[in-house]
Amino acid sequence: MRTVMFPKARDELAGLLDEVSQDRVPIEIVRRDKASSILIDKREYKGKLETLQLMSSPTNAKRLMEAMADIEAGKNLVHHPLVEN
């Protein structure tokens, strides 16, 4: 993650917004003697919130992790033949 000091972030905000949207990589904005903040693309933020919500239930988290392991192992995949019109 790239770090930018606040004065530079203020001067280059439009470019930083474009960067996080295009690259989908957050940027840390640091202020002297203050807490840092993270600039993140809205789609990334919404995706992280959705993941947190899905993983907040232990039962749901377990099912999701098992499903991901099955996919990686090639289980439970359905192959549909291509149909020509």
Chimera marker file (.cmm) of the C-alpha trace (Angstrom):
<marker_set name="trace">
<marker id="1" x="0.000" y="0.000" z="0.000" r="1" g="1" b="0" radius="0.5"/>
<marker id="2" x="1.321" y="3.386" z="-0.976" r="1" g="1" b="0" radius="0.5"/>
<marker id="3" x="1.584" y="6.112" z="1.674" r="1" g="1" b="0" radius="0.5"/>
<marker id="4" x="1.057" y="9.795" z="0.914" r="1" g="1" b="0" radius="0.5"/>
<marker id="5" x="1.502" y="12.715" z="3.284" r="1" g="1" b="0" radius="0.5"/>
<marker id="6" x="-1.629" y="14.857" z="3.747" r="1" g="1" b="0" radius="0.5"/>
<marker id="7" x="-0.373" y="18.049" z="2.047" r="1" g="1" b="0" radius="0.5"/>
<marker id="8" x="0.506" y="16.079" z="-1.084" r="1" g="1" b="0" radius="0.5"/>
<marker id="9" x="-2.797" y="14.177" z="-0.926" r="1" g="1" b="0" radius="0.5"/>
<marker id="10" x="-4.704" y="17.458" z="-0.681" r="1" g="1" b="0" radius="0.5"/>
<marker id="11" x="-2.859" y="18.857" z="-3.708" r="1" g="1" b="0" radius="0.5"/>
<marker id="12" x="-3.263" y="15.672" z="-5.762" r="1" g="1" b="0" radius="0.5"/>
<marker id="13" x="-6.671" y="14.413" z="-4.573" r="1" g="1" b="0" radius="0.5"/>
<marker id="14" x="-8.228" y="14.021" z="-8.026" r="1" g="1" b="0" radius="0.5"/>
<marker id="15" x="-5.279" y="11.947" z="-9.213" r="1" g="1" b="0" radius="0.5"/>
<marker id="16" x="-5.326" y="9.805" z="-6.068" r="1" g="1" b="0" radius="0.5"/>
<marker id="17" x="-9.052" y="9.159" z="-6.522" r="1" g="1" b="0" radius="0.5"/>
<marker id="18" x="-8.387" y="8.055" z="-10.101" r="1" g="1" b="0" radius="0.5"/>
<marker id="19" x="-5.529" y="5.836" z="-8.929" r="1" g="1" b="0" radius="0.5"/>
<marker id="20" x="-7.537" y="3.960" z="-6.285" r="1" g="1" b="0" radius="0.5"/>
<marker id="21" x="-10.417" y="3.514" z="-8.737" r="1" g="1" b="0" radius="0.5"/>
<marker id="22" x="-8.250" y="2.224" z="-11.569" r="1" g="1" b="0" radius="0.5"/>
<marker id="23" x="-5.761" y="0.140" z="-9.598" r="1" g="1" b="0" radius="0.5"/>
<marker id="24" x="-8.198" y="-0.965" z="-6.852" r="1" g="1" b="0" radius="0.5"/>
<marker id="25" x="-5.353" y="-0.519" z="-4.343" r="1" g="1" b="0" radius="0.5"/>
<marker id="26" x="-5.898" y="1.633" z="-1.238" r="1" g="1" b="0" radius="0.5"/>
<marker id="27" x="-3.652" y="4.566" z="-0.353" r="1" g="1" b="0" radius="0.5"/>
<marker id="28" x="-2.764" y="5.537" z="3.212" r="1" g="1" b="0" radius="0.5"/>
<marker id="29" x="-2.962" y="9.270" z="3.921" r="1" g="1" b="0" radius="0.5"/>
<marker id="30" x="-0.740" y="10.326" z="6.815" r="1" g="1" b="0" radius="0.5"/>
<marker id="31" x="-1.030" y="13.526" z="8.860" r="1" g="1" b="0" radius="0.5"/>
<marker id="32" x="1.585" y="14.773" z="11.282" r="1" g="1" b="0" radius="0.5"/>
<marker id="33" x="0.689" y="13.866" z="14.893" r="1" g="1" b="0" radius="0.5"/>
<marker id="34" x="-2.753" y="12.566" z="13.828" r="1" g="1" b="0" radius="0.5"/>
<marker id="35" x="-4.220" y="9.207" z="12.941" r="1" g="1" b="0" radius="0.5"/>
<marker id="36" x="-3.803" y="8.007" z="9.351" r="1" g="1" b="0" radius="0.5"/>
<marker id="37" x="-6.710" y="7.333" z="7.007" r="1" g="1" b="0" radius="0.5"/>
<marker id="38" x="-7.136" y="5.020" z="4.059" r="1" g="1" b="0" radius="0.5"/>
<marker id="39" x="-8.446" y="6.111" z="0.665" r="1" g="1" b="0" radius="0.5"/>
<marker id="40" x="-10.205" y="3.168" z="-0.980" r="1" g="1" b="0" radius="0.5"/>
<marker id="41" x="-12.344" y="2.656" z="-4.080" r="1" g="1" b="0" radius="0.5"/>
<marker id="42" x="-16.078" y="2.460" z="-3.308" r="1" g="1" b="0" radius="0.5"/>
<marker id="43" x="-16.461" y="-0.931" z="-5.037" r="1" g="1" b="0" radius="0.5"/>
<marker id="44" x="-13.605" y="-2.344" z="-2.970" r="1" g="1" b="0" radius="0.5"/>
<marker id="45" x="-15.121" y="-0.906" z="0.213" r="1" g="1" b="0" radius="0.5"/>
<marker id="46" x="-18.552" y="-2.372" z="-0.528" r="1" g="1" b="0" radius="0.5"/>
<marker id="47" x="-16.980" y="-5.737" z="-1.338" r="1" g="1" b="0" radius="0.5"/>
<marker id="48" x="-15.074" y="-5.778" z="1.947" r="1" g="1" b="0" radius="0.5"/>
<marker id="49" x="-18.225" y="-4.877" z="3.893" r="1" g="1" b="0" radius="0.5"/>
<marker id="50" x="-20.114" y="-7.677" z="2.158" r="1" g="1" b="0" radius="0.5"/>
<marker id="51" x="-17.338" y="-10.153" z="2.956" r="1" g="1" b="0" radius="0.5"/>
<marker id="52" x="-17.303" y="-9.071" z="6.609" r="1" g="1" b="0" radius="0.5"/>
<marker id="53" x="-21.056" y="-9.515" z="6.822" r="1" g="1" b="0" radius="0.5"/>
<marker id="54" x="-20.956" y="-12.954" z="5.194" r="1" g="1" b="0" radius="0.5"/>
<marker id="55" x="-18.104" y="-14.086" z="7.439" r="1" g="1" b="0" radius="0.5"/>
<marker id="56" x="-19.646" y="-12.683" z="10.643" r="1" g="1" b="0" radius="0.5"/>
<marker id="57" x="-21.789" y="-15.794" z="11.095" r="1" g="1" b="0" radius="0.5"/>
<marker id="58" x="-19.596" y="-18.759" z="12.107" r="1" g="1" b="0" radius="0.5"/>
<marker id="59" x="-21.947" y="-21.199" z="10.355" r="1" g="1" b="0" radius="0.5"/>
<marker id="60" x="-21.996" y="-19.173" z="7.166" r="1" g="1" b="0" radius="0.5"/>
<marker id="61" x="-18.227" y="-18.657" z="7.295" r="1" g="1" b="0" radius="0.5"/>
<marker id="62" x="-17.686" y="-22.408" z="7.636" r="1" g="1" b="0" radius="0.5"/>
<marker id="63" x="-19.937" y="-23.122" z="4.627" r="1" g="1" b="0" radius="0.5"/>
<marker id="64" x="-18.183" y="-20.514" z="2.515" r="1" g="1" b="0" radius="0.5"/>
<marker id="65" x="-14.732" y="-21.826" z="3.404" r="1" g="1" b="0" radius="0.5"/>
<marker id="66" x="-15.814" y="-25.389" z="2.618" r="1" g="1" b="0" radius="0.5"/>
<marker id="67" x="-17.282" y="-24.276" z="-0.715" r="1" g="1" b="0" radius="0.5"/>
<marker id="68" x="-14.063" y="-22.459" z="-1.603" r="1" g="1" b="0" radius="0.5"/>
<marker id="69" x="-12.023" y="-25.560" z="-0.726" r="1" g="1" b="0" radius="0.5"/>
<marker id="70" x="-14.347" y="-27.681" z="-2.890" r="1" g="1" b="0" radius="0.5"/>
<marker id="71" x="-13.907" y="-25.317" z="-5.832" r="1" g="1" b="0" radius="0.5"/>
<marker id="72" x="-10.128" y="-25.400" z="-5.466" r="1" g="1" b="0" radius="0.5"/>
<marker id="73" x="-10.270" y="-29.206" z="-5.361" r="1" g="1" b="0" radius="0.5"/>
<marker id="74" x="-12.473" y="-29.304" z="-8.469" r="1" g="1" b="0" radius="0.5"/>
<marker id="75" x="-15.498" y="-30.637" z="-6.586" r="1" g="1" b="0" radius="0.5"/>
<marker id="76" x="-19.108" y="-29.597" z="-7.126" r="1" g="1" b="0" radius="0.5"/>
<marker id="77" x="-18.388" y="-28.065" z="-10.494" r="1" g="1" b="0" radius="0.5"/>
<marker id="78" x="-21.043" y="-28.383" z="-13.155" r="1" g="1" b="0" radius="0.5"/>
<marker id="79" x="-19.875" y="-28.379" z="-16.757" r="1" g="1" b="0" radius="0.5"/>
<marker id="80" x="-22.456" y="-27.395" z="-19.339" r="1" g="1" b="0" radius="0.5"/>
<marker id="81" x="-21.811" y="-28.214" z="-22.979" r="1" g="1" b="0" radius="0.5"/>
<marker id="82" x="-21.831" y="-25.275" z="-25.340" r="1" g="1" b="0" radius="0.5"/>
<marker id="83" x="-24.976" y="-25.112" z="-27.396" r="1" g="1" b="0" radius="0.5"/>
<marker id="84" x="-24.767" y="-23.752" z="-30.900" r="1" g="1" b="0" radius="0.5"/>
<marker id="85" x="-27.735" y="-21.823" z="-32.253" r="1" g="1" b="0" radius="0.5"/>
<link id1="1" id2="2" r="1" g="1" b="0" radius="0.2"/>
<link id1="2" id2="3" r="1" g="1" b="0" radius="0.2"/>
<link id1="3" id2="4" r="1" g="1" b="0" radius="0.2"/>
<link id1="4" id2="5" r="1" g="1" b="0" radius="0.2"/>
<link id1="5" id2="6" r="1" g="1" b="0" radius="0.2"/>
<link id1="6" id2="7" r="1" g="1" b="0" radius="0.2"/>
<link id1="7" id2="8" r="1" g="1" b="0" radius="0.2"/>
<link id1="8" id2="9" r="1" g="1" b="0" radius="0.2"/>
<link id1="9" id2="10" r="1" g="1" b="0" radius="0.2"/>
<link id1="10" id2="11" r="1" g="1" b="0" radius="0.2"/>
<link id1="11" id2="12" r="1" g="1" b="0" radius="0.2"/>
<link id1="12" id2="13" r="1" g="1" b="0" radius="0.2"/>
<link id1="13" id2="14" r="1" g="1" b="0" radius="0.2"/>
<link id1="14" id2="15" r="1" g="1" b="0" radius="0.2"/>
<link id1="15" id2="16" r="1" g="1" b="0" radius="0.2"/>
<link id1="16" id2="17" r="1" g="1" b="0" radius="0.2"/>
<link id1="17" id2="18" r="1" g="1" b="0" radius="0.2"/>
<link id1="18" id2="19" r="1" g="1" b="0" radius="0.2"/>
<link id1="19" id2="20" r="1" g="1" b="0" radius="0.2"/>
<link id1="20" id2="21" r="1" g="1" b="0" radius="0.2"/>
<link id1="21" id2="22" r="1" g="1" b="0" radius="0.2"/>
<link id1="22" id2="23" r="1" g="1" b="0" radius="0.2"/>
<link id1="23" id2="24" r="1" g="1" b="0" radius="0.2"/>
<link id1="24" id2="25" r="1" g="1" b="0" radius="0.2"/>
<link id1="25" id2="26" r="1" g="1" b="0" radius="0.2"/>
<link id1="26" id2="27" r="1" g="1" b="0" radius="0.2"/>
<link id1="27" id2="28" r="1" g="1" b="0" radius="0.2"/>
<link id1="28" id2="29" r="1" g="1" b="0" radius="0.2"/>
<link id1="29" id2="30" r="1" g="1" b="0" radius="0.2"/>
<link id1="30" id2="31" r="1" g="1" b="0" radius="0.2"/>
<link id1="31" id2="32" r="1" g="1" b="0" radius="0.2"/>
<link id1="32" id2="33" r="1" g="1" b="0" radius="0.2"/>
<link id1="33" id2="34" r="1" g="1" b="0" radius="0.2"/>
<link id1="34" id2="35" r="1" g="1" b="0" radius="0.2"/>
<link id1="35" id2="36" r="1" g="1" b="0" radius="0.2"/>
<link id1="36" id2="37" r="1" g="1" b="0" radius="0.2"/>
<link id1="37" id2="38" r="1" g="1" b="0" radius="0.2"/>
<link id1="38" id2="39" r="1" g="1" b="0" radius="0.2"/>
<link id1="39" id2="40" r="1" g="1" b="0" radius="0.2"/>
<link id1="40" id2="41" r="1" g="1" b="0" radius="0.2"/>
<link id1="41" id2="42" r="1" g="1" b="0" radius="0.2"/>
<link id1="42" id2="43" r="1" g="1" b="0" radius="0.2"/>
<link id1="43" id2="44" r="1" g="1" b="0" radius="0.2"/>
<link id1="44" id2="45" r="1" g="1" b="0" radius="0.2"/>
<link id1="45" id2="46" r="1" g="1" b="0" radius="0.2"/>
<link id1="46" id2="47" r="1" g="1" b="0" radius="0.2"/>
<link id1="47" id2="48" r="1" g="1" b="0" radius="0.2"/>
<link id1="48" id2="49" r="1" g="1" b="0" radius="0.2"/>
<link id1="49" id2="50" r="1" g="1" b="0" radius="0.2"/>
<link id1="50" id2="51" r="1" g="1" b="0" radius="0.2"/>
<link id1="51" id2="52" r="1" g="1" b="0" radius="0.2"/>
<link id1="52" id2="53" r="1" g="1" b="0" radius="0.2"/>
<link id1="53" id2="54" r="1" g="1" b="0" radius="0.2"/>
<link id1="54" id2="55" r="1" g="1" b="0" radius="0.2"/>
<link id1="55" id2="56" r="1" g="1" b="0" radius="0.2"/>
<link id1="56" id2="57" r="1" g="1" b="0" radius="0.2"/>
<link id1="57" id2="58" r="1" g="1" b="0" radius="0.2"/>
<link id1="58" id2="59" r="1" g="1" b="0" radius="0.2"/>
<link id1="59" id2="60" r="1" g="1" b="0" radius="0.2"/>
<link id1="60" id2="61" r="1" g="1" b="0" radius="0.2"/>
<link id1="61" id2="62" r="1" g="1" b="0" radius="0.2"/>
<link id1="62" id2="63" r="1" g="1" b="0" radius="0.2"/>
<link id1="63" id2="64" r="1" g="1" b="0" radius="0.2"/>
<link id1="64" id2="65" r="1" g="1" b="0" radius="0.2"/>
<link id1="65" id2="66" r="1" g="1" b="0" radius="0.2"/>
<link id1="66" id2="67" r="1" g="1" b="0" radius="0.2"/>
<link id1="67" id2="68" r="1" g="1" b="0" radius="0.2"/>
<link id1="68" id2="69" r="1" g="1" b="0" radius="0.2"/>
<link id1="69" id2="70" r="1" g="1" b="0" radius="0.2"/>
<link id1="70" id2="71" r="1" g="1" b="0" radius="0.2"/>
<link id1="71" id2="72" r="1" g="1" b="0" radius="0.2"/>
<link id1="72" id2="73" r="1" g="1" b="0" radius="0.2"/>
<link id1="73" id2="74" r="1" g="1" b="0" radius="0.2"/>
<link id1="74" id2="75" r="1" g="1" b="0" radius="0.2"/>
<link id1="75" id2="76" r="1" g="1" b="0" radius="0.2"/>
<link id1="76" id2="77" r="1" g="1" b="0" radius="0.2"/>
<link id1="77" id2="78" r="1" g="1" b="0" radius="0.2"/>
<link id1="78" id2="79" r="1" g="1" b="0" radius="0.2"/>
<link id1="79" id2="80" r="1" g="1" b="0" radius="0.2"/>
<link id1="80" id2="81" r="1" g="1" b="0" radius="0.2"/>
<link id1="81" id2="82" r="1" g="1" b="0" radius="0.2"/>
<link id1="82" id2="83" r="1" g="1" b="0" radius="0.2"/>
<link id1="83" id2="84" r="1" g="1" b="0" radius="0.2"/>
<link id1="84" id2="85" r="1" g="1" b="0" radius="0.2"/>
</marker_set>
